[in-house]
Amino acid sequence: MNQFKQLQWYPHEELEGFYAEPNGLKWRYSIIVNKGGLIKFAVLDSNYEYADGFPKNCITVEEAKEQATKHYLSLLKQFII
């Protein structure tokens, strides 16, 4: 089984939410909780612009983190295969 470094989540200082910036990857992950409780998950490029198909609405922060992990794993698999 392959071992990989887990995403490390940090609190977003200016917005209510979290972000992860894996070293050496083009993509960054953002989870923002809007005032109404809406949770937005986004994959951002190196210019902090949304990747195609993002942002996405999530029901929970944990769901957003799971989606980020799936995206991250798919990127890592591309390097391995």
N, CA, C and O atoms as a GROMACS GRO file, in nm:
protein
  324
    1MET      N    1   0.084  -0.118   0.000
    1MET     CA    2   0.000   0.000   0.000
    1MET      C    3   0.089   0.124   0.000
    1MET      O    4   0.191   0.129   0.068
    2ASN      N    5   0.049   0.224  -0.077
    2ASN     CA    6   0.127   0.346  -0.086
    2ASN      C    7   0.103   0.435   0.035
    2ASN      O    8  -0.009   0.448   0.084
    3GLN      N    9   0.210   0.496   0.082
    3GLN     CA   10   0.201   0.592   0.191
    3GLN      C   11   0.212   0.732   0.130
    3GLN      O   12   0.290   0.753   0.037
    4PHE      N   13   0.137   0.825   0.180
    4PHE     CA   14   0.145   0.961   0.132
    4PHE      C   15   0.121   1.056   0.248
    4PHE      O   16   0.062   1.019   0.350
    5LYS      N   17   0.168   1.177   0.231
    5LYS     CA   18   0.148   1.278   0.334
    5LYS      C   19   0.004   1.328   0.327
    5LYS      O   20  -0.044   1.370   0.221
    6GLN      N   21  -0.064   1.325   0.440
    6GLN     CA   22  -0.202   1.372   0.449
    6GLN      C   23  -0.208   1.524   0.426
    6GLN      O   24  -0.110   1.595   0.450
    7LEU      N   25  -0.322   1.570   0.382
    7LEU     CA   26  -0.342   1.715   0.372
    7LEU      C   27  -0.342   1.775   0.512
    7LEU      O   28  -0.405   1.721   0.603
    8GLN      N   29  -0.273   1.884   0.527
    8GLN     CA   30  -0.274   1.956   0.655
    8GLN      C   31  -0.362   2.078   0.637
    8GLN      O   32  -0.341   2.161   0.548
    9TRP      N   33  -0.462   2.089   0.724
    9TRP     CA   34  -0.558   2.198   0.717
    9TRP      C   35  -0.520   2.307   0.817
    9TRP      O   36  -0.483   2.280   0.931
   10TYR      N   37  -0.530   2.431   0.770
   10TYR     CA   38  -0.499   2.548   0.853
   10TYR      C   39  -0.622   2.639   0.855
   10TYR      O   40  -0.695   2.646   0.757
   11PRO      N   41  -0.644   2.708   0.966
   11PRO     CA   42  -0.756   2.803   0.968
   11PRO      C   43  -0.727   2.919   0.874
   11PRO      O   44  -0.614   2.968   0.867
   12HIS      N   45  -0.827   2.962   0.803
   12HIS     CA   46  -0.814   3.078   0.714
   12HIS      C   47  -0.832   3.202   0.800
   12HIS      O   48  -0.938   3.221   0.861
   13GLU      N   49  -0.731   3.286   0.805
   13GLU     CA   50  -0.731   3.400   0.897
   13GLU      C   51  -0.833   3.508   0.860
   13GLU      O   52  -0.893   3.570   0.948
   14GLU      N   53  -0.854   3.531   0.731
   14GLU     CA   54  -0.944   3.640   0.690
   14GLU      C   55  -1.088   3.595   0.673
   14GLU      O   56  -1.180   3.675   0.688
   15LEU      N   57  -1.107   3.468   0.642
   15LEU     CA   58  -1.242   3.416   0.618
   15LEU      C   59  -1.269   3.301   0.714
   15LEU      O   60  -1.176   3.238   0.765
   16GLU      N   61  -1.394   3.275   0.737
   16GLU     CA   62  -1.432   3.161   0.821
   16GLU      C   63  -1.411   3.035   0.738
   16GLU      O   64  -1.488   3.008   0.646
   17GLY      N   65  -1.308   2.958   0.769
   17GLY     CA   66  -1.284   2.837   0.693
   17GLY      C   67  -1.144   2.783   0.712
   17GLY      O   68  -1.076   2.812   0.810
   18PHE      N   69  -1.104   2.701   0.615
   18PHE     CA   70  -0.976   2.631   0.621
   18PHE      C   71  -0.912   2.628   0.483
   18PHE      O   72  -0.979   2.648   0.381
   19TYR      N   73  -0.781   2.604   0.480
   19TYR     CA   74  -0.712   2.585   0.354
   19TYR      C   75  -0.600   2.482   0.372
   19TYR      O   76  -0.552   2.459   0.483
   20ALA      N   77  -0.561   2.423   0.259
   20ALA     CA   78  -0.449   2.330   0.256
   20ALA      C   79  -0.368   2.360   0.131
   20ALA      O   80  -0.423   2.378   0.023
   21GLU      N   81  -0.235   2.364   0.147
   21GLU     CA   82  -0.145   2.394   0.035
   21GLU      C   83  -0.034   2.289   0.033
   21GLU      O   84   0.073   2.311   0.090
   22PRO      N   85  -0.057   2.175  -0.033
   22PRO     CA   86   0.047   2.072  -0.037
   22PRO      C   87   0.171   2.123  -0.111
   22PRO      O   88   0.160   2.181  -0.219
   23ASN      N   89   0.287   2.100  -0.053
   23ASN     CA   90   0.413   2.142  -0.114
   23ASN      C   91   0.434   2.073  -0.249
   23ASN      O   92   0.411   1.953  -0.262
   24GLY      N   93   0.476   2.150  -0.347
   24GLY     CA   94   0.512   2.096  -0.477
   24GLY      C   95   0.395   2.072  -0.571
   24GLY      O   96   0.416   2.027  -0.684
   25LEU      N   97   0.274   2.099  -0.529
   25LEU     CA   98   0.159   2.080  -0.617
   25LEU      C   99   0.104   2.214  -0.663
   25LEU      O  100   0.112   2.314  -0.592
   26LYS      N  101   0.050   2.214  -0.782
   26LYS     CA  102  -0.010   2.334  -0.840
   26LYS      C  103  -0.137   2.374  -0.766
   26LYS      O  104  -0.170   2.492  -0.758
   27TRP      N  105  -0.209   2.276  -0.712
   27TRP     CA  106  -0.341   2.299  -0.657
   27TRP      C  107  -0.340   2.328  -0.508
   27TRP      O  108  -0.257   2.278  -0.433
   28ARG      N  109  -0.435   2.411  -0.467
   28ARG     CA  110  -0.459   2.443  -0.326
   28ARG      C  111  -0.606   2.415  -0.299
   28ARG      O  112  -0.688   2.414  -0.391
   29TYR      N  113  -0.638   2.393  -0.174
   29TYR     CA  114  -0.775   2.359  -0.135
   29TYR      C  115  -0.828   2.463  -0.037
   29TYR      O  116  -0.756   2.508   0.052
   30SER      N  117  -0.954   2.499  -0.055
   30SER     CA  118  -1.016   2.600   0.028
   30SER      C  119  -1.155   2.554   0.070
   30SER      O  120  -1.231   2.502  -0.011
   31ILE      N  121  -1.186   2.574   0.197
   31ILE     CA  122  -1.319   2.547   0.250
   31ILE      C  123  -1.363   2.674   0.322
   31ILE      O  124  -1.298   2.717   0.418
   32ILE      N  125  -1.472   2.732   0.277
   32ILE     CA  126  -1.523   2.856   0.335
   32ILE      C  127  -1.665   2.831   0.386
   32ILE      O  128  -1.749   2.776   0.315
   33VAL      N  129  -1.690   2.872   0.510
   33VAL     CA  130  -1.824   2.863   0.568
   33VAL      C  131  -1.885   3.003   0.564
   33VAL      O  132  -1.843   3.093   0.637
   34ASN      N  133  -1.984   3.021   0.477
   34ASN     CA  134  -2.050   3.152   0.465
   34ASN      C  135  -2.137   3.179   0.586
   34ASN      O  136  -2.172   3.087   0.660
   35LYS      N  137  -2.173   3.304   0.606
   35LYS     CA  138  -2.251   3.344   0.724
   35LYS      C  139  -2.382   3.267   0.738
   35LYS      O  140  -2.426   3.242   0.849
   36GLY      N  141  -2.443   3.229   0.627
   36GLY     CA  142  -2.568   3.153   0.632
   36GLY      C  143  -2.546   3.005   0.658
   36GLY      O  144  -2.642   2.928   0.662
   37GLY      N  145  -2.420   2.965   0.677
   37GLY     CA  146  -2.389   2.825   0.704
   37GLY      C  147  -2.357   2.745   0.579
   37GLY      O  148  -2.325   2.626   0.590
   38LEU      N  149  -2.365   2.805   0.460
   38LEU     CA  150  -2.332   2.737   0.337
   38LEU      C  151  -2.181   2.710   0.332
   38LEU      O  152  -2.101   2.800   0.358
   39ILE      N  153  -2.144   2.589   0.300
   39ILE     CA  154  -2.003   2.550   0.296
   39ILE      C  155  -1.961   2.536   0.152
   39ILE      O  156  -2.019   2.458   0.076
   40LYS      N  157  -1.860   2.611   0.114
   40LYS     CA  158  -1.807   2.609  -0.023
   40LYS      C  159  -1.670   2.544  -0.022
   40LYS      O  160  -1.581   2.584   0.054
   41PHE      N  161  -1.653   2.442  -0.108
   41PHE     CA  162  -1.524   2.376  -0.126
   41PHE      C  163  -1.471   2.415  -0.263
   41PHE      O  164  -1.545   2.412  -0.361
   42ALA      N  165  -1.344   2.450  -0.270
   42ALA     CA  166  -1.285   2.489  -0.398
   42ALA      C  167  -1.144   2.434  -0.411
   42ALA      O  168  -1.069   2.420  -0.314
   43VAL      N  169  -1.111   2.403  -0.535
   43VAL     CA  170  -0.973   2.373  -0.574
   43VAL      C  171  -0.925   2.496  -0.648
   43VAL      O  172  -0.990   2.543  -0.741
   44LEU      N  173  -0.811   2.549  -0.606
   44LEU     CA  174  -0.756   2.671  -0.664
   44LEU      C  175  -0.623   2.642  -0.731
   44LEU      O  176  -0.546   2.557  -0.685
   45ASP      N  177  -0.595   2.713  -0.840
   45ASP     CA  178  -0.465   2.695  -0.906
   45ASP      C  179  -0.359   2.782  -0.839
   45ASP      O  180  -0.386   2.845  -0.736
   46SER      N  181  -0.242   2.786  -0.896
   46SER     CA  182  -0.131   2.860  -0.835
   46SER      C  183  -0.155   3.012  -0.832
   46SER      O  184  -0.087   3.084  -0.759
   47ASN      N  185  -0.252   3.060  -0.912
   47ASN     CA  186  -0.290   3.202  -0.911
   47ASN      C  187  -0.411   3.228  -0.823
   47ASN      O  188  -0.469   3.336  -0.826
   48TYR      N  189  -0.449   3.127  -0.744
   48TYR     CA  190  -0.566   3.135  -0.656
   48TYR      C  191  -0.696   3.157  -0.732
   48TYR      O  192  -0.788   3.221  -0.683
   49GLU      N  193  -0.702   3.104  -0.854
   49GLU     CA  194  -0.824   3.107  -0.933
   49GLU      C  195  -0.888   2.970  -0.927
   49GLU      O  196  -0.819   2.868  -0.916
   50TYR      N  197  -1.023   2.966  -0.935
   50TYR     CA  198  -1.094   2.839  -0.927
   50TYR      C  199  -1.058   2.746  -1.042
   50TYR      O  200  -1.046   2.789  -1.157
   51ALA      N  201  -1.041   2.619  -1.010
   51ALA     CA  202  -1.027   2.516  -1.113
   51ALA      C  203  -1.165   2.495  -1.175
   51ALA      O  204  -1.267   2.531  -1.115
   52ASP      N  205  -1.169   2.438  -1.295
   52ASP     CA  206  -1.296   2.412  -1.361
   52ASP      C  207  -1.388   2.329  -1.271
   52ASP      O  208  -1.345   2.231  -1.212
   53GLY      N  209  -1.513   2.370  -1.263
   53GLY     CA  210  -1.612   2.298  -1.185
   53GLY      C  211  -1.618   2.335  -1.038
   53GLY      O  212  -1.693   2.274  -0.962
   54PHE      N  213  -1.543   2.434  -0.997
   54PHE     CA  214  -1.541   2.477  -0.857
   54PHE      C  215  -1.581   2.622  -0.847
   54PHE      O  216  -1.562   2.698  -0.942
   55PRO      N  217  -1.634   2.663  -0.734
   55PRO     CA  218  -1.652   2.595  -0.606
   55PRO      C  219  -1.774   2.503  -0.608
   55PRO      O  220  -1.862   2.514  -0.693
   56LYS      N  221  -1.777   2.412  -0.511
   56LYS     CA  222  -1.888   2.320  -0.492
   56LYS      C  223  -1.946   2.341  -0.353
   56LYS      O  224  -1.873   2.372  -0.258
   57ASN      N  225  -2.076   2.324  -0.342
   57ASN     CA  226  -2.141   2.332  -0.212
   57ASN      C  227  -2.131   2.198  -0.140
   57ASN      O  228  -2.144   2.093  -0.203
   58CYS      N  229  -2.109   2.202  -0.011
   58CYS     CA  230  -2.103   2.082   0.072
   58CYS      C  231  -2.195   2.100   0.191
   58CYS      O  232  -2.229   2.212   0.230
   59ILE      N  233  -2.235   1.989   0.248
   59ILE     CA  234  -2.324   1.993   0.364
   59ILE      C  235  -2.246   2.013   0.493
   59ILE      O  236  -2.292   2.082   0.584
   60THR      N  237  -2.126   1.953   0.500
   60THR     CA  238  -2.043   1.966   0.620
   60THR      C  239  -1.899   1.996   0.581
   60THR      O  240  -1.858   1.975   0.467
   61VAL      N  241  -1.824   2.046   0.677
   61VAL     CA  242  -1.682   2.069   0.656
   61VAL      C  243  -1.611   1.936   0.631
   61VAL      O  244  -1.520   1.929   0.548
   62GLU      N  245  -1.652   1.832   0.702
   62GLU     CA  246  -1.591   1.700   0.684
   62GLU      C  247  -1.612   1.649   0.542
   62GLU      O  248  -1.522   1.589   0.484
   63GLU      N  249  -1.730   1.671   0.486
   63GLU     CA  250  -1.756   1.632   0.347
   63GLU      C  251  -1.662   1.706   0.253
   63GLU      O  252  -1.607   1.646   0.160
   64ALA      N  253  -1.642   1.834   0.276
   64ALA     CA  254  -1.552   1.914   0.193
   64ALA      C  255  -1.408   1.862   0.205
   64ALA      O  256  -1.337   1.853   0.104
   65LYS      N  257  -1.366   1.828   0.326
   65LYS     CA  258  -1.232   1.773   0.344
   65LYS      C  259  -1.217   1.639   0.274
   65LYS      O  260  -1.110   1.610   0.219
   66GLU      N  261  -1.321   1.556   0.274
   66GLU     CA  262  -1.317   1.429   0.202
   66GLU      C  263  -1.303   1.451   0.052
   66GLU      O  264  -1.228   1.380  -0.014
   67GLN      N  265  -1.376   1.549  -0.002
   67GLN     CA  266  -1.364   1.579  -0.145
   67GLN      C  267  -1.224   1.628  -0.179
   67GLN      O  268  -1.169   1.592  -0.283
   68ALA      N  269  -1.166   1.709  -0.092
   68ALA     CA  270  -1.029   1.756  -0.113
   68ALA      C  271  -0.932   1.639  -0.112
   68ALA      O  272  -0.842   1.632  -0.196
   69THR      N  273  -0.950   1.547  -0.020
   69THR     CA  274  -0.862   1.431  -0.011
   69THR      C  275  -0.873   1.346  -0.137
   69THR      O  276  -0.772   1.297  -0.187
   70LYS      N  277  -0.994   1.326  -0.188
   70LYS     CA  278  -1.012   1.249  -0.311
   70LYS      C  279  -0.940   1.315  -0.428
   70LYS      O  280  -0.874   1.248  -0.507
   71HIS      N  281  -0.953   1.447  -0.439
   71HIS     CA  282  -0.885   1.519  -0.546
   71HIS      C  283  -0.733   1.505  -0.532
   71HIS      O  284  -0.662   1.479  -0.630
   72TYR      N  285  -0.685   1.522  -0.411
   72TYR     CA  286  -0.541   1.511  -0.380
   72TYR      C  287  -0.489   1.371  -0.415
   72TYR      O  288  -0.384   1.359  -0.477
   73LEU      N  289  -0.563   1.267  -0.377
   73LEU     CA  290  -0.522   1.130  -0.408
   73LEU      C  291  -0.520   1.106  -0.558
   73LEU      O  292  -0.432   1.035  -0.609
   74SER      N  293  -0.616   1.163  -0.630
   74SER     CA  294  -0.617   1.145  -0.775
   74SER      C  295  -0.494   1.209  -0.839
   74SER      O  296  -0.440   1.155  -0.936
   75LEU      N  297  -0.451   1.323  -0.786
   75LEU     CA  298  -0.328   1.386  -0.837
   75LEU      C  299  -0.206   1.299  -0.809
   75LEU      O  300  -0.121   1.279  -0.896
   76LEU      N  301  -0.198   1.247  -0.686
   76LEU     CA  302  -0.084   1.163  -0.650
   76LEU      C  303  -0.079   1.036  -0.734
   76LEU      O  304   0.029   0.991  -0.772
   77LYS      N  305  -0.194   0.978  -0.763
   77LYS     CA  306  -0.198   0.857  -0.846
   77LYS      C  307  -0.147   0.885  -0.986
   77LYS      O  308  -0.085   0.798  -1.047
   78GLN      N  309  -0.170   1.006  -1.037
   78GLN     CA  310  -0.120   1.042  -1.168
   78GLN      C  311   0.033   1.040  -1.173
   78GLN      O  312   0.093   1.008  -1.275
   79PHE      N  313   0.096   1.076  -1.059
   79PHE     CA  314   0.242   1.074  -1.051
   79PHE      C  315   0.295   0.931  -1.045
   79PHE      O  316   0.403   0.901  -1.097
   80ILE      N  317   0.218   0.844  -0.980
   80ILE     CA  318   0.262   0.706  -0.959
   80ILE      C  319   0.246   0.622  -1.084
   80ILE      O  320   0.332   0.540  -1.116
   81ILE      N  321   0.135   0.642  -1.155
   81ILE     CA  322   0.104   0.555  -1.270
   81ILE      C  323   0.182   0.593  -1.391
   81ILE      O  324   0.167   0.531  -1.496
   0.00000   0.00000   0.00000
